[in-house]
Amino acid sequence: MRPPHLLAVTLACLLLPAVARSQTPEPAWADDVARFAERVVDLGIAPGLGIAVSQGDRVLWSGGFGVADAATGRTVDERTAFYIASSTKALTATAVILEAARGEIDLAAPIERYIPGLRLRPPLAETVTIADLLSMTDGIEDGGPVVIRTAYSGEFTPELLVELLSDYGPAENGTDFEYDNLPFNILGLALDPDAPHGWKAVVAREVLEPLGMEETSATLSTMDTTAVAMPHAIVPGAGWRRIALGKADANLHAAGGHFATPRDLARFVAAHASGGMLEGRRVFPEAAIASTHETHATQDREFGPFRRFGWGYGWDLGLWEGRTIVHRFGSFAGYRSHMSFEPRTGIGVVVLVNGGGPASPASDLVATYVYDRLLRSDDTVGGIEFEAEYERRLAELELRRATAERETAAALETRRSRQAPLSHPLEGFAGTYVSPRLGTMTWRILDDGLEVEMGVARSRAEVFDAAKDELRVELTGGGSVAAFEFPAVGSRAAALVIEGERFERVGS
């Protein structure tokens, strides 16, 4: 089908109310987007996905496709919320900027002014500002215990995070832009230093409530779990299968801390694309919102179909086919989020998926399909008929999924080959181990194997190298190897080392 001219799309779309796709006749482009999304699901590229499209200050259309939970067969619909991971950074940054617009936060002030007791190491002390953190040019070394505790274990207090930050040194690349969770974790402390998760209330007050985002939350325990898309991974020979949800209230953090429906996020996108307007009313100051889309730091890297050239406040700035796309994505085990808009036309797209691996690029492919479908004035892409070109791209992702399945099967076979009997009984590994920086690990015997718990993070353990007493676990978004130290044969382990951190056994 020939894509309509942009002007025709604009006029047609602006006449549509911001209601669910099942409640209003759908324009031709929406039918095409729905068919394309169904193709993504039918080809097994993603288990489920939710999509929303906005233009100017209005949400035009939304839809859900595939399964929210393969274990039960529950399907994705318009009220299905997905974990949005690092897309939260745009929400957190917006809250900071809105407070700054009212004079409640000084962007040029040192961060230590807003976090009681914070004492960064020289030369960082008194030089890192709120603006530096927003632009990720703070010059603090990345990662470390603060990121692990906030994003994975959830085992922290504000006081502990402040104490841990005192050990962070300067980054190797100085104050050059460096993408990381840490700056936004620190901003979360600054938004409300008196509560472990006070930033959640601030973002809700400043952003969610004014925009009527009632289907977005940073508190999973208050959500209807039957309206949440569960995470999935590819299982060789079995397709997409549900995996454990690695998120709870404790590890939903200021750099990645919300569950949201696509149509709710589209309200946020619409407000940014229109300079603070939503459905004909001013919600946010125009200048404040515009400041988040300015280039505050430079970057130069490819990310899928986008060439990123800058970073605003909470947003990436990139080029796609000569157009600037303001965007913020996020990923976590079993999830991928895409949130973007094209400033010149005000068209915005949200695509959320509940699968990892090949499902991750699928979110960007669906988004570019929407942009191409709405923005092109002819029926070709690079000289190839529009739908045929996107079928070709789908075939590439289908092949990628098949390749990922084969690679996963090979990796599992390699790991199975290492399953030699351990040189010590399971009781020798079981116990509680503590690291001053990373917290507490508890290893338990479960079904003739071992399970490890670190705060709210849990993982089944498997033998990595029996001769070296090494076990593989997945606690921090990927595989890690825990090397146990035994003082003698037949004894209990005295310590373990994982990710370069030493944990000492405590108790008997």
N, C-alpha and C positions, 0 to 999 in steps of 0.2 A: 504494500500500500504506500502511496506517495505521501511523505510527511507534509503537513500543511505549512504554509508560510508562517513565520513567527508572528506577524501582525494578527493574522486570523486566530492563531492560538491565544495570543494575549487577550483579544477582545472576547473570545469565547470563555476563556478561563476566568476572567475578572467578573463575569456574570454568575459564576457558580458559587453557591454558599459553601462555607467550610463545614461540610457534613460528611458522614461516612459514605463510602462508595456504594453501600447497599441501599442508601436512602435517596439517591438522586440519579437521574439518567447520566450515564457516563459518556464523556466525549470520546471521539474515535481514538485519540492518542492513549486514553486510559485503557481502553479495550486492548490495544496493542501491547501496552506495558504489562497488563495482566497476563496476556498470552505468553509474553516473553518470560515472565516470572514463573509461570507454570512449566515452561520448557526447562528452566533451570532445575526445578524440583523433579520433573519427570526423568531427566537425564541423570539424576543422582548427584548433581554437582553440589547441592546444598540440601539439608533436611527440611528446613523451613525458613521463610523470610517474610519480613514485613516492610512495606514501602509506603512512603507518603511524598506528595508533591505539593509545593507551594509556589505562589508568585506574588510579588509585592507583599502586602500585609495580610494575605489570606492563605489558608490551607485549602487546596483545591480537591484533593483526592487521596484516599489511602486504601490499602488492601493487604490481606494476609494470605499466605500460600504455604502449602506443605504441612509438616507436623511440628507441633510444639514439644511433643514428648513421644518418641518412638516406642517407649515401653508400654504406653497406654493407648496410643493411637490418637491422642488429643491433637486437634489441628490448630494452626495459627489463624486467628481472626483479628479484627481491628482493635480489640482491647487487650491483645497479647503484648506483654512487656518483655523486653530483652535487656540483658546486661549490656551497658554501652561502654564500659571500660574507659579509655582515655578521652572519649568524647566529653566526659565530665569536665575536663580542663576548661572548655569554653564556657561552661556554666559557672565554674568557680571564678574564672577571670572576670566574667560579666558582673558577678556580685561584688568583687573588689573594686572594679571601675565605678560602679554605681555608688558605692560608699565614698569613693574618692570624689565623685562629682558633687557630693553634698558636704565635702570637707571633713568627713569623718576619718579618712585615711589620707595621709600625705604620701604620694607615690615616690617622692624624692627622699623620704625619711629612711634612716637605717632600720632594718627589720627588728633590731634589738629593742627599739622603742615600743613595739607592739607585742613582744613576747617576753613576759617577766622572767628574769633569770637566765635568758639566753646570752651566752658568751662565746662567740665564735673565735677561733684561733687567729692570731695575726698571720698574714696581713688582712684577713677577712673581716676582723672585728671593726665595727662601725663604718664599713664601706659598702656592705651589701644592702641595697635598698629594695623597697617593695617593687619598684619598676624593674629592677634587675631580675627579680624572681619571676615576674610576669613575662619578661622577655627571654628568660632562660640564659641570661648572660651574667649570672651571679658569680661565676668563678669558683664554686664549691665543688669538690670532687663528687661524682655521681654515685648512685646506688647505695650499697652499704646497709647497715642494720635498720635505719629508719625506713627505707623502702621495703625491706623484707617484712618488718613488723607491721607496717600499715597496709601493704597490699596482699600479704599472704597469711601470716600467723594471727594478726589482730591482737597480739599480746603487747600492749603498751598503755602508758598513761602519758598525758602531756608533759609531766615532769620528767619521765624517763626519756622521751624524745628530745627534750631540751638538753638533758645530760649527754645523750649520745651525740647530739650535734656538736658538742664541744670538742669531740675527737676528729671531726671532719677537717681535712686540710684543703689547700687550694687545688683546683683542677689542673691537669697537665697542660691543657690548651688555654689556660688563662681565662679571660672573660669572653672568649669566642662562644657563639651559640652552641649549646649542647643539649639535645633533647633528653629529658629525664623526668621521672616522677618527683624527685626530691624538692625542686623549687616549689611545686604546688603543695607538697606535704607541709612545707614550712609556711606557705600562705594559709593553709588550713588552720595552723596553730595561731596565726596572727588574727584571723577572722574572729575567733573566740578562744582566748587562751585559758579560760577557766573551766573548760569541759573537754573530755576526750574527743567528742565528735560534734563540738559546737558549731563547726563550719556548716554542718548539715542544716541547722536551723537558719543560719544566715543566708545560705543559697535558697532555701525554701522561701524565706521572707522577701528577699530581694528579687528573685528571678521567677521561681515556680508559681507562687501565689499571684503576683501581678499578671502573669501570662495565662492564668487558669490551667496550669499544667497539673491536673489532678491525677494523671496516670503516670507520674514520674515520682520516684521515691529513692532516698538513700537509706531507707530502713526496711530491709527485706521482711523482717518479722511482722510488719504491719500490712503487708501485701497479701492479696489472695493468690496463693501459690498455683491455683488452677488457671490463673491468668498470666503465668510466667512461662516463657519458653525455656525449656531445659537445654543444657549444653550437650553436644553430640560429637562423636569422633568416628572416623572410618574404621571399621573392623574388617579385615581381609575375608572375603567370601560372604560377608553378611551385611555389607552396606553401612549406613549410618546407625549407630547405636548410642543410646543415652549414656553419659558419663556422670560422675559425681559433680554436683554443683559446688564449686570452690569458693563461693561467696556467702557471707553472713553479715550481720550488722557490724561486727567488730572489724572486718577488713574491707569495708566500703569506705574509701578514703577520698580526700580532696582532689587527688589526681586521677581517680577512676572509681567513682562511687555511686552511680545511679543505675536503676532499672527504669526503663521508659518505653512507652509505645511509640511507634513511628509518627502517628498523628500528633502526639504531644510534642515530640521533638521538632516537628514541622512548625509548630507555633513559635518555638524559640528561633528557628531558622528564619521564619517570616519576619519576626521582630528585628532581627539583625539585617536582613536584606532590605527592609523598608526604613532603616534608620530609627528604630524604636517604636514603630507603629504596629498595631494589630487590630484588624477588622475595623478600621476607620477611627480608632482612638489612639492617642499618644500614651504609651506605656513608659518608655524610657527616654531620657534626654538624647537628642540626635547626636550631639557632639561626643558624648560619652561612648555611645555605641560605635560611632565612626572611628574612634580612636583605637578600638580593638582590632580593626581591619587594616590599620596602617603597618608598614614594615618597621618593626622595632629591632629586628635582627635579621641577618641574611643567612641563607642556607642555599646549597646547590646540590640537589640529589633527585634521582628518579624514585618515585613511589607509585608503582603500577603505571597507569596511563598519565600520571601527573608529574610535571617537572617543578619541584618545590624551589622557590627562589627567596622566600621570606617567611618570617614568623611574626604574627601580630601579638595580641594579648589573648592567648588561649586558642588561636586559630593559625593554621598553616595557610600560606599564600602560594599558589602554584598556577602553572599554565597547562591548559589542555586545548590542543588544536588552536593555539593563538589567543584563547580566552583566559582571563584570570578567573580562577575558581577559589573562593575562600572555603576552606574545609577543615574538618577535624575528624579523625578516625580513631578507632580504638579496637584492641584485641585482647583476648584472654582465653584460657582453655575452653574451647567449645563456643566461642562467640566472636563476632566481628561487627563493628558498627561503621557506617558511612554517613556523615552529615555535612552538607555543602550547599553553596549557592553561587550563582553567577551574578556579580554586582550590576552589570549593565542592564540586564533584563529583569533582575529580581527573581529569577526562577531558582527554586531550592529543591533539593532532593535528600531524602533520608532513606537509607536501606539498612536493615538490621538482619543478621543471620545468626542461627544458633548451631553453627558448625565451624570447625577449624579446617586447616589444610586447604583443600581446593575451594571450600566455601568462602574463604577470605577474599580472593580476587573476584569471586562472583558478585560480591556486594558492589565493588567498583564497576564491574561490567554492566550490572543492571542500572547503576546511576548514569553511566555514560550513554546507555541506550536511551534513557529518559531525556537527557540533554540533547542527544542527536535527534531524537524523535520530535522534540519541540522546537529546536533552534534551526534545523536545516531547511533551506528553501527549495531543495530538489530531492530526488529519491536515490541519491548515491552517496557513498562514503568512500573517498579515495578512488572514485571511478567505478566502484562496485555497487550494485543494487543494494539498497539499505538493508533489507531483511536478510539477503544472502550473505552480506558481510557479517552481520551479527550471528547468523547460523554458523559461519566459519569460526568465529570467536568462541561460540559455545562448544563447538567440536574440539577446539584447543583445550578448553577447560575440562571437557569430558575425558580427553586423553590424559590431562594432568591428574584428574581424579584416579583414573586407572593406574597411572604410574605411581601415585602416592600409595595406593592400595598394595601394589607389588613391593614397593620399598618398605612399607610397614610390615608386610609379611616376611620379607627378608631380614629385617631388623629383629623381629620376634624370633625367627629361627636362630639367628646368631645368639640372641640372649638365652634361648633354650639350651643351646649347646654349652653354655657356661654353667648349667644347673648341676654342677658336681656337688656331692654332699659337703656341707660345711664342716670345718674341722672342730667346731665347738657346738654343743647342743643349743637349741633355741633359747633355753633358759639363760644361757651365758650372754646373749645379746639383749634380752628383755630387761627393761629397767628405765630409770629416769636419768637424763643427762642435761646439764645446764651450761650455757654459754652466757657470760655477762653481756655480750653484745647482741646475740640473737635470741636468747630466751631459753625455754625449756622444751626438750624433746622427750616424749614418752613412747617407748617401744613395748608392744604387747604381743603375746602369742595368740594367734587367731586362726582357727581352721588349719592347723599344722603348718602355719606360716607366721610371718611377722607383719604387724601393722604399726605405723608410726604416726604420732599426733604431735603437732606443734601449734599450740593455740587452737584456732578453728580449722587449720589446714590438716588434712589427713591423707595418708597414702598407704597402699599395700606395698610391701617390700619384696624384692626378688633378688636372687643371687646375681651379683655382677662378676665377681671373681672369688670363688670359694677359697682358693689357696691364699689369698690376701685378706680374707675376712671382709670382703667388700660387698655391700648391698646397694641396690639401686632403688631410689624412691622418686616420687614426683610431688614435691611440696611447694615449689616456687615457679610454677608455670612450665617446667620442663624437667627432664631427667637429671638427677644429681646422684653422685656416688658417695656413700658413707663408709669410711674405712675405720673399722673397729680395732682397738688396741687391747690385746689380752696379755696380762703379765706372765701367764703360764698356761700350759695345756690343761684343759679341764676346768679352768677358772672362769670367773665372770669378767666381761670386758670392763676396763677401767675408764675408757674414754673413746670418743670417736671424732673423726675429722670429716667435715662436709663443707664444700664451697670455701675451703681454706680456713674455716672456723673450727676451733677445738671445743668440744663439749665434754665436760667431766661428769662421771657418774656420781649421783648423790644417793644417799640411803643405802640400804642393804640389797 
